[in-house]
């Protein structure tokens, strides 16, 4: 039996949905994109162009939900299926777009560079419980205008797994799409086997900027999967109550669904977000707060009530170092998210309110993910009935260490963590150096990066990827990409 966490009953979910639909119809959503306002008006929305506001009738929302896929799949650079996003399937991906990195040697927080990103890409390839890459950090050694496309370029050059990404500009989308087409071979192949998911973020409260709304449209036109990242901040730019924030999150996400499905019915989407409470004491948005996690798990239930696959920024920490707070917040978030059946769980590796990435934390988080995946696999009998033969063997042999039953089922029943987790007795731990968790994690990072094997892309594909990226860099005054 698979354990499931529920925070809302269906009656409450339906009330939240009704209130969100009422808000969209009566208060509307602000959209700073004339083309999208025209699209909505053409399909029955009342539009106030002077105030850039669209009022979405319930019928428009219903029609969009009817064409929204109930699941979709992702594929690696070789075209092999890696994800079936739907139902209660659970996958973990690193957090995205950190501007800083926790330095592996000094533990200082500093701006990320190309070298940091490449080390990250090599590392994530070696972590079995992290199912996809993310454009996890923003290299500071390239112009801002190419930072989005450059991160995707590095991920495709050094990794095999599909990529959760996004762009903060409209212009970057074209080259990011073209990079994927080079890997797949054609636009049709990319449509048939998606390689990325793009994060598209409304602004709280009830607003889409020109850039983010255009990102939705551009992804939809090319059938590139979208994850909607609504970010209500409870008590600041959203109601302080968790239910009130859920109403806002629902309205903002439904508005994005309408835009995507009107552009291209059947566009694959994740019902996602990155909400938080607002800690009035420090004026911060704690991602590790239990209430933040509750909002994440609850809106996942709303998404599932609508029949949609889901995503959340959870399983991360607000700490500033590699310490116990990281383990507390990440472990709790990963467990709650997995029990809730959130399909794509984004966050491993992240610190400091989503602004810093740590490679040491990522290898520890990989073990947290492995443990939670074992948890949701549940408990089921494996040749346990009738029980008497097993106990006859135990009484006769005094142990079952080499029993055929043990050898058949050990790896399914017991999650055996890697080198980061200490399970040795004290004597053995001392004999092996008495290493701290931090030091074990550092060593594991170095070991895995050294063991990395680059993806077997053809020389022609590698050359074309580099040409595209170099041409984009020259557009913004950079003659040569950083040494890779």
N, C-alpha and C positions, 0 to 999 in steps of 0.2 A: 504494500500500500504506500502510495506517495503522499507524504505529509504536505498539507496545504495550510497557509495562514490566511485568514480573512479578518479584515477590520471593519468592513461595511456590509450591511445586509442589502438585499436587492431593492427593498423599498426605499432605503436611503439613497442608493445609487440612482434610482429612477427620479427621485426628487431633485438631486443635484443636476442631473441631465436636463430636467424640465426647467430649472431655474437658469441654467446656462443658455438654453435655447431662447428663453424669454429675454435675457440680456442681449443676445445677438440680434433679436428681432426689434427690440424697443430702444436700446441704448447704442447698439451697433459696435463696429470695430473701426478704428482709425487706420487707413492704409495710404501710405505716401507713394503710390505708384499709379499713375493715370491709366496705364494699360489694364491693370488688374481691376481698377474701379469700373472701367468700361466693360470688362468681361463679366463682372458681377451684375452690372446694370442690364446687360444683354440677356441675363438668365433670371431676371425677376427681382433682383435686389433693389431696394430704394437707395439711391446714392446722393449724398450731399457733397458735390465736388469742391465747393468752396471750403468746407471743413474737412475734406478728405475722409469722409465717413460713409461706411456702407452698413446697411441694415439688412440682415440676412433672415429671410422668412424660414419657418420650420421646414417647408417643403424643399427648399434648397439644401438644407442640412441633410434631410432624409435621403434625397437623391444622391448626394455625395457619399453617404455611408453605404448605399446600395452598391456602388461601383468600387468600393474600397476592398482590396484583397484581404482575405482572412489570414493569409500567411504568405511568405515568400522565402526564396533561398538565396544564399550567397555562395560564391565560388572563389577559389584561390587563383593565383596567377596562371596556374596550369589548367584551369577550367574544372577542377575537381570540387564537388560539393563539400562545403564545410559547415553550413548553417541551414537549419529548417526553422525559420522564425515564425512560431505560431504555437497555439495550445499552451502547454506549460513547459515547453522546452526552454532550457536556460543556457546562456552563453556569457562568458566574461570577456570584456575588452578593456584596455587601459583607458584612463582619463585622457582628455584632449586639451591641446592649446595652452599648456603651461608656458609662461614666459621665462621661468627660472628653472634651474636644476639644482638638486642637492649634490654638491661636489663629492665624488666618491672618495677622494683622498682626505680632504679637509673638513667635510661636512658643512662647508659654508654654502649659503644660498647665493647663487650668482646667475647672470643671464646665460641662457643655453646657446650653444654653437652647433655648427654642422657636425663636428666631431662627436659631440654629445648625442646628437640625433642618430648618427650611424651606429654608435655603441648601443643605443636603445633598440634600434631596428634589429640588430644582430641578436640581442638578448631575447626580445619577445618571441623570436622564431624558435627558441629553445624551450619555451615554457609550455608544457602540455595542457594546462588548464586555462590558458589565455587563448581564446579561439580566434581572435582577430587582432590586427594592428589598429592603432589609432594614430592620427597625426598629433602625437602626444606633447610635443614641445615646439616652440617657435624659435628657430635659429636667429640669433641677433646679428650674424655676420653676412646677411644678405639684405637687399632693400626691402622695406615693408611691403611694396607692391607685389613681390614675388614670394613672400613668405608662405602663403597658403599653397600655391602650386609646387613650390620647392619641397615642402614637407611631404606631399604626396609622391613627388618624383623620387625622393630618397627612400620612401617606404617601398615603392615598386622596384627600385633598383636593388635593394638589400633584403627584401622579405618576400615570403610566399603567401602569407595569410591575407584575406580581404581586409580592407581598410575603412575605418570610420573616420570621416574627414569633414570638411566644410570650408567655406570661404567667407571672408569679411568684405569682399569686393564683388562687383558684378563682372568686371573684366577677367578676373582669374578663372571663372568657370570654364571658359572655352578651352584654355590650355589644359585644365584639369580633366576635362572630358576627353580631349585629344590624347593625353597620356594613357588613359585607360583603353582607348581604341587601339593604340599601338600595341599594348600588351595582349588584347583580345584578338586583334587582327581585322576587325570590322565593327561598325556601329551595330549591325544586326547581332553579331556574336556577343557584344557587350550587353545588349538588351536581353538576350536569352540567358546570359550567365553574368549577373551583376557582380561587380568586383568591389564596389564601395557603397557606403551609406553616407549621405550628406546631412549634417545637422543644420536645421533651419530654425531660427529663434525669433519668435515674436517678442515685443517689448512690453513689459508690464507697466500700466494696465491696458489691455485690449488695443494693442497697436502693432502694426507691421511697418517697418521702414522700407524705403525704396529698395535697398540692397537685399534685405532678408526675404522680402516677398518675391523679388525677382529670382532669387536663388530657388525658391519653391517652383516657380514657373519653369525655369531652365532645367531643373532636374526632371520635372514631370514630362517635359517635351521629349526628353531622351530616355524616359523610363528608368532613370537612376533612382534607387530607393532614397526616401527622405525619412529622417527622424525629427519630429517636431519637439523643440526644446523650450517649452513654456517655463517661465521663471518667476512666478509670483513670490513675493517676499512677505510672509505673514506678519502683519503688524506694521508694515512700512508702505509698500505699494500693493498690498493685498489685505483683505480682512485678517484680523489677528487670529480668528478661529480657524481650525484646520478645515472644517466644512466650508467656510467662506472662501478660503484659499483654493479648495477643490472646485468650487463653482467657477472661480476665475480661471483656473487652469483648464477646466473643461471648455469654457467658452473660447479661450484663446486657441486651444488645440483644434476644436471643431472648425474655427474660422480657417485655419491652415489646411485642414482636410478639404474644405469646400474649394479653396483656391487650387489645390493640387488636382482634385478630381474633375473640376471644370476644365482645367487645362488639358488633361489627358486621363479620361476615365480608366481606372485600373492601375494607376500609378502605385507602386508598392510603398508602404509607409509604416513607420513605427509610431505608436501613440506614446510619446516620451516626454521628458522634461528634466529640469534641474531646479526645482523649487527649493526654498529654504525658509526657516523662520528668521526673524530679525532679532538679534540679541541687543536689546536697548542699552545694556550696560557698556558694551564695547563698540556699538554701531557696526556689527559684523553680521555675516550671513553664514552661520555654522552648518556645514554640510554633514558634520558628525553628530548633530543634535538628534535625539531620538524622535522629536516631533517632525524634523525634516524627513527622516526615514519613514515615519508613519504616513506623511503626505505622499511620498513616492509609492509606497506599497498600496495605498488607497487609490491613487489615480490609475495604477495598474489594474485594479479591479474594475474601474470604470471603463478602461479600454477593453478589457476582456468582456465586459457586459455588452459592448458594442461589437464584439467579435473581431477585434483588431489585435495584431501583435504589438508588443510593448517594449519600452526602453526606460531606463532611469539612470541618473547620475547618483550613485550610491556605492558603498564599499570603498570609501576614501576617508581621509582624515584632515582635520584642520591644524594638526600639529606642525611644528616647524623643524623638527629633527626626526631621526629614526629612533622612536622611543615607544614606551608602553601605550601612550595615547593613540598612536597609529594603529596598534594591534587591537585596542579596545573598539575604536570607532569603525575601523575597516571590517573587523571580524563580525561585529554586530550587524553592520549594514549588509554584508555579503550573505549572512545567514537569513536575515529577514527578507532580503530580495529573492533569494533562491526559494525559500518557503512560499513566497507569494507568487512564484512563477513568472517573474519579470523576464522577458525573453532575451533582451540584450542589456546586460548589467555593465555600465561604464563607470570606471573609477579607480581600479587598481593602479598603484604607483603614485597617486596624487596626494599632495600635502597642501597646507597653507591656503585653504579656501579655493582650491582648484588652480592655484597660481604657480605651484612648484612641483616638479617631477623628481622622483627618487628611484634609481635603479635598484638599490638595496631593498627598498620597500616593495618594488615590483616582484622580486624573487620571493619575498616573504608572502606577499599577497597571492602569488600563484599557489602556495600551499594552503592558504585560507580558502581559495576557490576550490581546490581539490577536496578539502574536507567538507565544504558545503555541498558539493556535487555528490559526495558519498551520502550525506545526510538525506538529500531528496530522493536518492535511489531507494530509500526505505528499507524495510525488513520484509523478507519473504523466505519461505522454506526452500532449502536446497538439499534434497534427499534427506530431510530430517525426520520424515515419517515413513515407516514406523521408527521410533527412537531407540528401541531396545538393542538392535544390532550395534549401534554406535557405542552404547554404554557397555555392552558385553566386551567390545574391543578395548575400550578404555580401562575396564577393570582387569582385563587380562594383561594389557601392555603397560599399564600405569601412566601412559601418556598417549597423545594422538599427534605428535609432531610430524611423523612420517606416514601417517594414515593416508590412504588413497583419497578419502573424503576431504582431508585437510589440503592435500596437494591440488585437488580439483577446484576447491572453492576459496582458498586463502586470498587470492588477489581480488576476487569479487567482493568478499566480505570485509576485508581489512584494508583501509587506506594506509599505505606505507609512505610517509612523507620523505622528501629528499634531505639533502645535507644541511639545509638551513635549520630544520627543526631538531632539537636535541632530545633524543630518547635513550641515550646511553646511561648506564649507571655511573655514579660519581667517579669511581676508580678509572673506568675507561675514558670518561670525559677528561679527567686530568691527564691521563696517559697520552691522549690525542691533542694535548695543548691547552685544555681548559678554556676554549675560545668562547667569547661572548657572542650573543646573537648578531650584533653589529658586524663583528669580524667574520663570522661564518657567512653572513650575507654578502659581504665584500668579496670574499674568496669565491663564492658561488657566481657572482656577477662576472668576475675575471675568467673563471673556468669556462663558463658558457659562451662568453664572447669569443674566447680563443677557439672554441669548438665549432663556431659558426661556419656553415657552408652556404655560399651565396646561391640564390635561385638560378636554375639552369635556363636562363633566357638566352635566346640566340644572339650572336654578335650583332645582327642587323637590328634586333629589337632594342638592345642596349644602346646602340649608336643612335637610333631614331629618338629614343627617350632623351638622350643627352642633347641632341640637336634642338629638340623642342624646348628644353629647359634653358639652353644657352641663348636661343633666340629670344625667349621671354625675358631673360636677364638683361640682354642688350637693350631691350625696349626701355629699361629703367636705369641705364647708365652703368651697368656692371659688365665689363668685358670678359671676365673669367670667373667661373664658379669657384667656390672654395675647394681646396684640395680634398679629394675623397679617396 
